[in-house]
Amino acid sequence: MSFLDILLIIISSAGLLHGIASAVYLCLFKKKKTITNYLLALILVFTAFRIGKSVMLNFGNNLEPLFIFAGLSFLLIIGPLLRWYVAGMTQVNFKLRHYYFVELAPFIVLFFASFFVNKNWFDSKNEEVIILFASVLFFIYLHFAFYIFMANRVLRRIKKNMQENYRQNRKKQYHHG
């Protein structure tokens, strides 16, 4: 194992541990318990799992497809959690509505489907399996990009409103001062 491999494992492991430790802090030790703290903690835990899965995939031997697909499916939950977190940080009295949980359907489907994937699918070099796997990967990353876009859109709207409010306040101060 090369020095760079060892360095990558150390940095990845540190990221994994920091994510878990931060999530524990947000859930257990933070004085003010808010929904946004719990959402951020979940984002950190699922991201830490993805980091751990990636390390195992790169350096482990014969990683079970279950771990690969379960790890990929976590991108389908990180996206909605990110959107909810941004909404919670930018809206007064934010509450998780019951209909929000419909957004978790892709995660639930892929997560449970990952239990049925086995190594024989990949060892067979079956063209249908390759197309299915590529399609699932494309969907997962498109889904994640969509949620990043949605969160960014909310943040840009908030920033624009803040800038407009600042300009209006400056005009009032100038005309009344």
TIRO-2110 file (N, C-alpha, C; in Angstrom, 1 decimal):
// TIRO-2110
0.9, -1.2, 0.0, N, 1, A
0.0, 0.0, 0.0, CA, 1, A
0.9, 1.2, 0.0, C, 1, A
0.6, 2.2, -0.9, N, 2, A
1.4, 3.3, -1.0, CA, 2, A
1.1, 4.4, 0.1, C, 2, A
2.0, 5.3, 0.2, N, 3, A
1.8, 6.4, 1.1, CA, 3, A
0.5, 7.2, 0.9, C, 3, A
0.2, 7.4, -0.4, N, 4, A
-1.0, 8.2, -0.7, CA, 4, A
-2.3, 7.4, -0.4, C, 4, A
-2.2, 6.0, -0.5, N, 5, A
-3.3, 5.2, -0.1, CA, 5, A
-3.5, 5.3, 1.4, C, 5, A
-2.5, 5.2, 2.2, N, 6, A
-2.5, 5.3, 3.6, CA, 6, A
-3.1, 6.7, 4.0, C, 6, A
-2.6, 7.8, 3.4, N, 7, A
-3.1, 9.1, 3.6, CA, 7, A
-4.6, 9.2, 3.3, C, 7, A
-5.0, 8.7, 2.2, N, 8, A
-6.4, 8.7, 1.9, CA, 8, A
-7.3, 8.0, 2.9, C, 8, A
-6.8, 6.9, 3.4, N, 9, A
-7.5, 6.1, 4.4, CA, 9, A
-7.6, 7.0, 5.7, C, 9, A
-6.5, 7.6, 6.1, N, 10, A
-6.5, 8.4, 7.3, CA, 10, A
-7.4, 9.6, 7.2, C, 10, A
-7.4, 10.3, 6.1, N, 11, A
-8.2, 11.5, 5.9, CA, 11, A
-9.7, 11.1, 5.8, C, 11, A
-10.0, 10.0, 5.1, N, 12, A
-11.3, 9.5, 5.0, CA, 12, A
-11.9, 9.1, 6.3, C, 12, A
-11.0, 8.4, 7.1, N, 13, A
-11.5, 7.9, 8.4, CA, 13, A
-11.7, 9.1, 9.4, C, 13, A
-10.9, 10.1, 9.2, N, 14, A
-11.1, 11.3, 10.1, CA, 14, A
-12.4, 12.0, 9.7, C, 14, A
-12.7, 12.1, 8.4, N, 15, A
-13.9, 12.7, 8.0, CA, 15, A
-15.1, 11.9, 8.5, C, 15, A
-15.0, 10.6, 8.4, N, 16, A
-16.1, 9.7, 8.9, CA, 16, A
-16.3, 9.9, 10.4, C, 16, A
-15.2, 9.9, 11.2, N, 17, A
-15.3, 10.1, 12.6, CA, 17, A
-15.8, 11.5, 13.0, C, 17, A
-15.3, 12.5, 12.3, N, 18, A
-15.8, 13.9, 12.6, CA, 18, A
-17.3, 14.0, 12.3, C, 18, A
-17.8, 13.4, 11.2, N, 19, A
-19.2, 13.4, 10.9, CA, 19, A
-20.0, 12.7, 12.0, C, 19, A
-19.6, 11.6, 12.4, N, 20, A
-20.4, 10.9, 13.5, CA, 20, A
-20.3, 11.7, 14.8, C, 20, A
-19.1, 12.1, 15.1, N, 21, A
-19.0, 12.9, 16.4, CA, 21, A
-19.8, 14.2, 16.4, C, 21, A
-19.8, 14.9, 15.2, N, 22, A
-20.7, 16.1, 15.1, CA, 22, A
-22.1, 15.8, 15.2, C, 22, A
-22.5, 14.7, 14.6, N, 23, A
-23.9, 14.2, 14.7, CA, 23, A
-24.4, 13.9, 16.1, C, 23, A
-23.5, 13.2, 16.8, N, 24, A
-23.8, 12.9, 18.2, CA, 24, A
-23.9, 14.2, 19.0, C, 24, A
-23.0, 15.1, 18.8, N, 25, A
-23.0, 16.4, 19.5, CA, 25, A
-24.3, 17.1, 19.3, C, 25, A
-24.7, 17.2, 18.0, N, 26, A
-26.0, 17.9, 17.6, CA, 26, A
-27.2, 17.2, 18.3, C, 26, A
-27.2, 15.9, 18.4, N, 27, A
-28.4, 15.2, 18.9, CA, 27, A
-28.4, 15.1, 20.4, C, 27, A
-27.2, 15.0, 21.0, N, 28, A
-27.2, 14.7, 22.5, CA, 28, A
-26.7, 15.8, 23.3, C, 28, A
-25.8, 16.6, 22.9, N, 29, A
-25.2, 17.6, 23.8, CA, 29, A
-25.5, 19.0, 23.5, C, 29, A
-26.0, 19.3, 22.3, N, 30, A
-26.4, 20.7, 22.0, CA, 30, A
-27.6, 21.1, 22.9, C, 30, A
-27.5, 22.3, 23.5, N, 31, A
-28.6, 22.6, 24.5, CA, 31, A
-29.9, 22.8, 23.8, C, 31, A
-29.9, 23.6, 22.7, N, 32, A
-31.2, 23.8, 22.0, CA, 32, A
-31.4, 22.7, 21.0, C, 32, A
-32.4, 21.9, 21.2, N, 33, A
-32.7, 20.8, 20.3, CA, 33, A
-33.7, 21.3, 19.3, C, 33, A
-33.2, 21.4, 18.0, N, 34, A
-34.1, 21.9, 17.0, CA, 34, A
-34.2, 20.8, 15.9, C, 34, A
-35.2, 21.0, 15.1, N, 35, A
-35.3, 20.0, 13.9, CA, 35, A
-34.2, 20.2, 13.0, C, 35, A
-33.7, 21.4, 12.8, N, 36, A
-32.5, 21.6, 11.9, CA, 36, A
-31.3, 20.9, 12.4, C, 36, A
-31.1, 20.9, 13.7, N, 37, A
-29.9, 20.2, 14.3, CA, 37, A
-30.0, 18.7, 14.0, C, 37, A
-31.2, 18.1, 14.1, N, 38, A
-31.4, 16.7, 13.8, CA, 38, A
-31.3, 16.4, 12.3, C, 38, A
-31.7, 17.3, 11.5, N, 39, A
-31.6, 17.1, 10.0, CA, 39, A
-30.1, 17.2, 9.6, C, 39, A
-29.4, 18.1, 10.2, N, 40, A
-27.9, 18.2, 9.9, CA, 40, A
-27.2, 17.0, 10.4, C, 40, A
-27.6, 16.5, 11.6, N, 41, A
-27.0, 15.3, 12.2, CA, 41, A
-27.3, 14.1, 11.2, C, 41, A
-28.5, 14.0, 10.7, N, 42, A
-28.7, 12.9, 9.7, CA, 42, A
-27.9, 13.0, 8.5, C, 42, A
-27.8, 14.2, 8.0, N, 43, A
-26.9, 14.4, 6.8, CA, 43, A
-25.5, 14.0, 7.1, C, 43, A
-25.0, 14.4, 8.2, N, 44, A
-23.6, 14.0, 8.6, CA, 44, A
-23.5, 12.5, 8.7, C, 44, A
-24.5, 11.8, 9.3, N, 45, A
-24.4, 10.3, 9.5, CA, 45, A
-24.4, 9.6, 8.2, C, 45, A
-25.3, 10.0, 7.3, N, 46, A
-25.4, 9.4, 6.0, CA, 46, A
-24.2, 9.7, 5.1, C, 46, A
-23.7, 10.9, 5.2, N, 47, A
-22.5, 11.2, 4.5, CA, 47, A
-21.3, 10.4, 5.0, C, 47, A
-21.2, 10.2, 6.3, N, 48, A
-20.1, 9.4, 6.9, CA, 48, A
-20.2, 8.0, 6.5, C, 48, A
-21.5, 7.5, 6.4, N, 49, A
-21.6, 6.1, 5.9, CA, 49, A
-21.1, 6.0, 4.4, C, 49, A
-21.4, 7.0, 3.6, N, 50, A
-21.0, 7.0, 2.2, CA, 50, A
-19.4, 7.1, 2.2, C, 50, A
-18.8, 7.8, 3.0, N, 51, A
-17.4, 7.9, 3.1, CA, 51, A
-16.8, 6.5, 3.4, C, 51, A
-17.4, 5.9, 4.5, N, 52, A
-16.9, 4.6, 4.9, CA, 52, A
-17.1, 3.6, 3.8, C, 52, A
-18.2, 3.6, 3.1, N, 53, A
-18.5, 2.7, 2.0, CA, 53, A
-17.5, 2.9, 0.9, C, 53, A
-17.1, 4.1, 0.6, N, 54, A
-16.1, 4.4, -0.5, CA, 54, A
-14.8, 3.9, -0.1, C, 54, A
-14.4, 4.1, 1.2, N, 55, A
-13.1, 3.6, 1.6, CA, 55, A
-13.1, 2.1, 1.5, C, 55, A
-14.1, 1.4, 2.0, N, 56, A
-14.2, 0.0, 1.9, CA, 56, A
-14.2, -0.5, 0.4, C, 56, A
-14.8, 0.2, -0.5, N, 57, A
-14.9, -0.2, -1.9, CA, 57, A
-13.5, -0.1, -2.5, C, 57, A
-12.8, 1.0, -2.2, N, 58, A
-11.4, 1.2, -2.8, CA, 58, A
-10.4, 0.3, -2.2, C, 58, A
-10.5, 0.0, -0.9, N, 59, A
-9.4, -0.7, -0.2, CA, 59, A
-9.8, -2.1, 0.3, C, 59, A
-11.0, -2.4, 0.3, N, 60, A
-11.5, -3.7, 0.8, CA, 60, A
-11.5, -4.7, -0.4, C, 60, A
-11.5, -6.0, 0.0, N, 61, A
-11.6, -7.0, -1.1, CA, 61, A
-13.0, -7.6, -1.0, C, 61, A
-13.6, -7.9, -2.2, N, 62, A
-14.9, -8.5, -2.3, CA, 62, A
-16.0, -7.9, -1.5, C, 62, A
-16.1, -6.6, -1.6, N, 63, A
-17.2, -5.9, -0.9, CA, 63, A
-18.5, -6.4, -1.5, C, 63, A
-19.4, -6.7, -0.6, N, 64, A
-20.8, -7.1, -1.0, CA, 64, A
-21.5, -6.1, -1.7, C, 64, A
-22.2, -6.4, -2.8, N, 65, A
-23.0, -5.4, -3.5, CA, 65, A
-24.0, -4.7, -2.7, C, 65, A
-24.5, -5.4, -1.6, N, 66, A
-25.4, -4.8, -0.7, CA, 66, A
-24.9, -3.5, -0.1, C, 66, A
-23.6, -3.5, 0.3, N, 67, A
-23.0, -2.3, 0.8, CA, 67, A
-22.8, -1.2, -0.3, C, 67, A
-22.5, -1.6, -1.5, N, 68, A
-22.3, -0.7, -2.6, CA, 68, A
-23.7, 0.0, -2.9, C, 68, A
-24.7, -0.8, -3.0, N, 69, A
-26.0, -0.2, -3.4, CA, 69, A
-26.7, 0.5, -2.2, C, 69, A
-26.5, 0.0, -1.0, N, 70, A
-27.0, 0.8, 0.1, CA, 70, A
-26.3, 2.1, 0.3, C, 70, A
-25.0, 2.1, 0.1, N, 71, A
-24.3, 3.4, 0.1, CA, 71, A
-24.7, 4.4, -1.0, C, 71, A
-25.0, 3.8, -2.2, N, 72, A
-25.5, 4.7, -3.2, CA, 72, A
-26.9, 5.2, -2.9, C, 72, A
-27.7, 4.4, -2.3, N, 73, A
-29.0, 4.8, -2.0, CA, 73, A
-29.0, 6.0, -1.0, C, 73, A
-28.0, 6.1, -0.2, N, 74, A
-28.0, 7.2, 0.8, CA, 74, A
-27.9, 8.5, 0.2, C, 74, A
-27.5, 8.6, -1.1, N, 75, A
-27.5, 9.9, -1.8, CA, 75, A
-29.0, 10.3, -2.0, C, 75, A
-29.9, 9.3, -2.1, N, 76, A
-31.3, 9.6, -2.3, CA, 76, A
-32.0, 10.1, -1.1, C, 76, A
-31.3, 10.0, 0.1, N, 77, A
-31.9, 10.5, 1.3, CA, 77, A
-31.2, 11.8, 1.7, C, 77, A
-29.9, 11.9, 1.3, N, 78, A
-29.2, 13.2, 1.7, CA, 78, A
-29.8, 14.4, 1.0, C, 78, A
-30.2, 14.2, -0.3, N, 79, A
-30.8, 15.3, -1.0, CA, 79, A
-32.0, 15.9, -0.4, C, 79, A
-33.0, 15.1, -0.1, N, 80, A
-34.2, 15.7, 0.6, CA, 80, A
-33.8, 16.3, 2.0, C, 80, A
-32.9, 15.6, 2.7, N, 81, A
-32.5, 16.1, 4.1, CA, 81, A
-31.9, 17.5, 3.9, C, 81, A
-31.1, 17.6, 2.9, N, 82, A
-30.4, 18.9, 2.6, CA, 82, A
-31.5, 20.0, 2.3, C, 82, A
-32.5, 19.7, 1.5, N, 83, A
-33.5, 20.7, 1.2, CA, 83, A
-34.3, 21.0, 2.4, C, 83, A
-34.6, 20.0, 3.2, N, 84, A
-35.4, 20.3, 4.5, CA, 84, A
-34.5, 21.1, 5.4, C, 84, A
-33.2, 20.8, 5.5, N, 85, A
-32.3, 21.6, 6.4, CA, 85, A
-32.3, 23.1, 6.0, C, 85, A
-32.1, 23.3, 4.7, N, 86, A
-32.1, 24.7, 4.2, CA, 86, A
-33.4, 25.4, 4.5, C, 86, A
-34.5, 24.7, 4.2, N, 87, A
-35.8, 25.3, 4.5, CA, 87, A
-35.9, 25.6, 6.0, C, 87, A
-35.4, 24.7, 6.8, N, 88, A
-35.5, 24.9, 8.3, CA, 88, A
-34.7, 26.1, 8.7, C, 88, A
-33.6, 26.3, 8.1, N, 89, A
-32.7, 27.4, 8.4, CA, 89, A
-33.2, 28.7, 7.9, C, 89, A
-34.0, 28.7, 6.9, N, 90, A
-34.4, 30.0, 6.3, CA, 90, A
-35.9, 30.3, 6.5, C, 90, A
-36.7, 29.4, 7.1, N, 91, A
-38.1, 29.7, 7.4, CA, 91, A
-38.3, 29.8, 8.9, C, 91, A
-39.1, 30.8, 9.2, N, 92, A
-39.5, 30.9, 10.6, CA, 92, A
-40.5, 29.8, 11.0, C, 92, A
-40.4, 29.2, 12.1, N, 93, A
-41.3, 28.1, 12.6, CA, 93, A
-41.4, 27.0, 11.6, C, 93, A
-40.3, 26.5, 11.0, N, 94, A
-40.3, 25.4, 10.1, CA, 94, A
-40.8, 24.2, 10.8, C, 94, A
-41.6, 23.4, 10.1, N, 95, A
-42.1, 22.1, 10.5, CA, 95, A
-42.0, 21.1, 9.4, C, 95, A
-41.6, 19.9, 9.7, N, 96, A
-41.6, 18.9, 8.7, CA, 96, A
-43.0, 18.4, 8.5, C, 96, A
-43.5, 18.6, 7.3, N, 97, A
-44.9, 18.2, 7.0, CA, 97, A
-44.9, 16.7, 6.6, C, 97, A
-46.0, 16.1, 6.8, N, 98, A
-46.1, 14.7, 6.5, CA, 98, A
-45.9, 14.4, 5.0, C, 98, A
-46.3, 15.3, 4.1, N, 99, A
-46.1, 15.0, 2.7, CA, 99, A
-44.7, 15.1, 2.3, C, 99, A
-43.8, 15.7, 3.1, N, 100, A
-42.4, 15.8, 2.8, CA, 100, A
-41.8, 14.3, 2.6, C, 100, A
-42.3, 13.5, 3.4, N, 101, A
-41.8, 12.1, 3.5, CA, 101, A
-42.0, 11.3, 2.2, C, 101, A
-42.8, 11.8, 1.3, N, 102, A
-43.0, 11.2, 0.0, CA, 102, A
-41.7, 11.3, -0.8, C, 102, A
-40.9, 12.3, -0.5, N, 103, A
-39.6, 12.5, -1.1, CA, 103, A
-38.6, 11.4, -0.8, C, 103, A
-38.9, 10.6, 0.2, N, 104, A
-38.0, 9.5, 0.6, CA, 104, A
-38.3, 8.2, -0.1, C, 104, A
-39.3, 8.2, -1.0, N, 105, A
-39.7, 7.0, -1.7, CA, 105, A
-38.6, 6.5, -2.5, C, 105, A
-37.9, 7.3, -3.3, N, 106, A
-36.8, 6.7, -4.1, CA, 106, A
-35.7, 6.0, -3.2, C, 106, A
-35.4, 6.6, -2.1, N, 107, A
-34.4, 6.0, -1.2, CA, 107, A
-34.9, 4.7, -0.7, C, 107, A
-36.2, 4.7, -0.2, N, 108, A
-36.7, 3.4, 0.3, CA, 108, A
-36.7, 2.3, -0.7, C, 108, A
-37.1, 2.6, -1.9, N, 109, A
-37.2, 1.6, -3.0, CA, 109, A
-35.8, 1.1, -3.3, C, 109, A
-34.8, 2.0, -3.5, N, 110, A
-33.4, 1.5, -3.8, CA, 110, A
-32.8, 0.8, -2.7, C, 110, A
-33.0, 1.3, -1.4, N, 111, A
-32.4, 0.7, -0.3, CA, 111, A
-32.8, -0.7, -0.1, C, 111, A
-34.1, -1.0, -0.2, N, 112, A
-34.6, -2.3, -0.1, CA, 112, A
-34.3, -3.2, -1.3, C, 112, A
-34.2, -2.6, -2.5, N, 113, A
-33.8, -3.3, -3.7, CA, 113, A
-32.4, -3.8, -3.6, C, 113, A
-31.6, -3.0, -2.8, N, 114, A
-30.1, -3.4, -2.7, CA, 114, A
-30.0, -4.7, -2.0, C, 114, A
-30.9, -5.2, -1.2, N, 115, A
-30.9, -6.4, -0.5, CA, 115, A
-31.0, -7.6, -1.5, C, 115, A
-31.5, -7.4, -2.7, N, 116, A
-31.7, -8.4, -3.7, CA, 116, A
-30.6, -8.5, -4.7, C, 116, A
-29.6, -7.6, -4.7, N, 117, A
-28.5, -7.6, -5.6, CA, 117, A
-27.5, -8.6, -5.1, C, 117, A
-27.0, -9.4, -6.0, N, 118, A
-25.9, -10.3, -5.6, CA, 118, A
-24.7, -10.2, -6.6, C, 118, A
-23.6, -10.8, -6.2, N, 119, A
-22.4, -10.7, -7.0, CA, 119, A
-22.5, -11.4, -8.3, C, 119, A
-23.3, -12.4, -8.4, N, 120, A
-23.5, -13.1, -9.7, CA, 120, A
-24.0, -12.2, -10.8, C, 120, A
-24.7, -11.1, -10.5, N, 121, A
-25.2, -10.2, -11.5, CA, 121, A
-24.0, -9.5, -12.2, C, 121, A
-23.0, -9.2, -11.4, N, 122, A
-21.8, -8.4, -11.9, CA, 122, A
-20.8, -9.3, -12.5, C, 122, A
-20.7, -10.6, -12.0, N, 123, A
-19.7, -11.5, -12.6, CA, 123, A
-20.2, -12.0, -13.9, C, 123, A
-21.4, -11.9, -14.3, N, 124, A
-21.9, -12.5, -15.5, CA, 124, A
-21.7, -11.6, -16.7, C, 124, A
-21.3, -10.4, -16.5, N, 125, A
-21.1, -9.4, -17.6, CA, 125, A
-22.4, -9.3, -18.5, C, 125, A
-23.5, -9.4, -17.8, N, 126, A
-24.8, -9.3, -18.5, CA, 126, A
-25.1, -7.9, -18.9, C, 126, A
-25.4, -7.7, -20.2, N, 127, A
-25.6, -6.3, -20.7, CA, 127, A
-26.8, -5.6, -20.1, C, 127, A
-27.9, -6.4, -19.8, N, 128, A
-29.0, -5.8, -19.1, CA, 128, A
-28.7, -5.3, -17.7, C, 128, A
-27.8, -6.0, -17.0, N, 129, A
-27.4, -5.6, -15.7, CA, 129, A
-26.6, -4.3, -15.7, C, 129, A
-25.7, -4.2, -16.7, N, 130, A
-24.9, -3.0, -16.9, CA, 130, A
-25.8, -1.8, -17.2, C, 130, A
-26.7, -2.0, -18.1, N, 131, A
-27.7, -0.9, -18.4, CA, 131, A
-28.5, -0.5, -17.2, C, 131, A
-29.0, -1.5, -16.5, N, 132, A
-29.7, -1.2, -15.2, CA, 132, A
-28.9, -0.4, -14.2, C, 132, A
-27.7, -0.9, -14.0, N, 133, A
-26.8, -0.3, -13.0, CA, 133, A
-26.5, 1.2, -13.5, C, 133, A
-26.2, 1.3, -14.8, N, 134, A
-25.9, 2.7, -15.3, CA, 134, A
-27.1, 3.6, -15.1, C, 134, A
-28.3, 3.1, -15.4, N, 135, A
-29.5, 3.9, -15.3, CA, 135, A
-29.7, 4.3, -13.8, C, 135, A
-29.5, 3.3, -12.9, N, 136, A
-29.7, 3.6, -11.5, CA, 136, A
-28.7, 4.7, -11.0, C, 136, A
-27.4, 4.5, -11.5, N, 137, A
-26.4, 5.6, -11.1, CA, 137, A
-26.8, 6.9, -11.7, C, 137, A
-27.2, 7.0, -12.9, N, 138, A
-27.6, 8.2, -13.5, CA, 138, A
-28.8, 8.9, -12.7, C, 138, A
-29.8, 8.1, -12.4, N, 139, A
-30.9, 8.6, -11.6, CA, 139, A
-30.5, 9.1, -10.3, C, 139, A
-29.6, 8.4, -9.6, N, 140, A
-29.2, 8.8, -8.2, CA, 140, A
-28.5, 10.1, -8.3, C, 140, A
-27.5, 10.3, -9.2, N, 141, A
-26.8, 11.5, -9.3, CA, 141, A
-27.6, 12.7, -9.8, C, 141, A
-28.6, 12.4, -10.7, N, 142, A
-29.5, 13.4, -11.2, CA, 142, A
-30.4, 13.9, -10.0, C, 142, A
-30.9, 12.9, -9.3, N, 143, A
-31.8, 13.2, -8.1, CA, 143, A
-31.0, 14.1, -7.1, C, 143, A
-29.8, 13.7, -6.8, N, 144, A
-29.0, 14.5, -5.8, CA, 144, A
-28.7, 15.9, -6.4, C, 144, A
-28.4, 16.0, -7.6, N, 145, A
-28.1, 17.3, -8.3, CA, 145, A
-29.4, 18.2, -8.2, C, 145, A
-30.5, 17.6, -8.4, N, 146, A
-31.8, 18.3, -8.3, CA, 146, A
-32.0, 18.9, -6.9, C, 146, A
-31.7, 18.1, -5.9, N, 147, A
-31.9, 18.6, -4.5, CA, 147, A
-30.9, 19.7, -4.2, C, 147, A
-29.7, 19.6, -4.7, N, 148, A
-28.7, 20.6, -4.5, CA, 148, A
-29.2, 21.9, -5.2, C, 148, A
-29.7, 21.8, -6.4, N, 149, A
-30.2, 22.9, -7.1, CA, 149, A
-31.3, 23.5, -6.4, C, 149, A
-32.3, 22.7, -5.8, N, 150, A
-33.4, 23.3, -5.1, CA, 150, A
-33.0, 24.0, -3.8, C, 150, A
-32.0, 23.5, -3.1, N, 151, A
-31.5, 24.1, -1.9, CA, 151, A
-30.8, 25.4, -2.3, C, 151, A
-30.0, 25.4, -3.3, N, 152, A
-29.3, 26.6, -3.8, CA, 152, A
-30.3, 27.7, -4.2, C, 152, A
-31.4, 27.3, -4.9, N, 153, A
-32.4, 28.2, -5.3, CA, 153, A
-33.0, 28.9, -4.1, C, 153, A
-33.3, 28.2, -3.1, N, 154, A
-33.8, 28.8, -1.9, CA, 154, A
-32.8, 29.8, -1.3, C, 154, A
-31.6, 29.4, -1.2, N, 155, A
-30.5, 30.3, -0.7, CA, 155, A
-30.4, 31.6, -1.5, C, 155, A
-30.4, 31.4, -2.8, N, 156, A
-30.3, 32.6, -3.7, CA, 156, A
-31.5, 33.6, -3.5, C, 156, A
-32.7, 33.0, -3.4, N, 157, A
-33.8, 33.8, -3.2, CA, 157, A
-33.7, 34.6, -1.8, C, 157, A
-33.3, 33.9, -0.8, N, 158, A
-33.1, 34.6, 0.5, CA, 158, A
-32.0, 35.7, 0.4, C, 158, A
-30.9, 35.4, -0.3, N, 159, A
-29.9, 36.4, -0.5, CA, 159, A
-30.4, 37.6, -1.2, C, 159, A
-31.2, 37.4, -2.3, N, 160, A
-31.7, 38.5, -3.1, CA, 160, A
-32.7, 39.3, -2.2, C, 160, A
-33.5, 38.7, -1.4, N, 161, A
-34.4, 39.4, -0.6, CA, 161, A
-33.7, 40.2, 0.5, C, 161, A
-32.6, 39.6, 1.0, N, 162, A
-31.8, 40.4, 2.0, CA, 162, A
-31.1, 41.6, 1.4, C, 162, A
-30.6, 41.4, 0.2, N, 163, A
-30.0, 42.6, -0.5, CA, 163, A
-31.0, 43.6, -0.8, C, 163, A
-32.2, 43.2, -1.2, N, 164, A
-33.2, 44.2, -1.5, CA, 164, A
-33.7, 45.0, -0.3, C, 164, A
-33.8, 44.2, 0.8, N, 165, A
-34.2, 44.9, 2.1, CA, 165, A
-33.1, 45.8, 2.6, C, 165, A
-31.9, 45.4, 2.4, N, 166, A
-30.7, 46.3, 2.7, CA, 166, A
-30.8, 47.6, 1.9, C, 166, A
-31.0, 47.5, 0.6, N, 167, A
-31.1, 48.7, -0.2, CA, 167, A
-32.2, 49.6, 0.2, C, 167, A
-33.4, 49.0, 0.4, N, 168, A
-34.5, 49.8, 0.8, CA, 168, A
-34.2, 50.5, 2.2, C, 168, A
-33.6, 49.8, 3.1, N, 169, A
-33.3, 50.4, 4.4, CA, 169, A
-32.3, 51.6, 4.2, C, 169, A
-31.3, 51.4, 3.4, N, 170, A
-30.3, 52.4, 3.1, CA, 170, A
-31.0, 53.6, 2.5, C, 170, A
-31.9, 53.4, 1.6, N, 171, A
-32.6, 54.6, 1.0, CA, 171, A
-33.4, 55.3, 2.0, C, 171, A
-34.1, 54.6, 2.9, N, 172, A
-34.9, 55.2, 4.0, CA, 172, A
-34.0, 56.1, 4.9, C, 172, A
-32.8, 55.5, 5.2, N, 173, A
-31.9, 56.2, 6.1, CA, 173, A
-31.4, 57.5, 5.4, C, 173, A
-31.1, 57.3, 4.1, N, 174, A
-30.6, 58.5, 3.3, CA, 174, A
-31.6, 59.6, 3.2, C, 174, A
-32.9, 59.3, 3.0, N, 175, A
-33.9, 60.3, 2.8, CA, 175, A
-34.4, 60.8, 4.1, C, 175, A
-34.2, 60.1, 5.2, N, 176, A
-34.7, 60.6, 6.5, CA, 176, A
-33.5, 61.1, 7.4, C, 176, A
-32.3, 61.0, 6.9, N, 177, A
-31.2, 61.4, 7.7, CA, 177, A
-30.7, 62.7, 7.4, C, 177, A
END
